Amino acid sequence: MDYETLRHFADTWGLVFLVTIFLSVIAWVFRPGAGRVYEESARIPLKED
């Protein structure tokens, strides 16, 4: 495998892979019911022990 072939592979399938990961993370963050968990996590520093 030479440099040009590897570069072409990275340009096409690497981009597809990274976009898939990005969209998966976005879907995970904005899933239904996740807001409650994030609200609780955001209030941790304000809790008094």
Secondary structure, DSSP 8 states (H G I E B T S, - for coil): --HHHHHHHIIIIIHHHHHHHHHHHHHHHTSTTHHHHHHHHHTGGG---
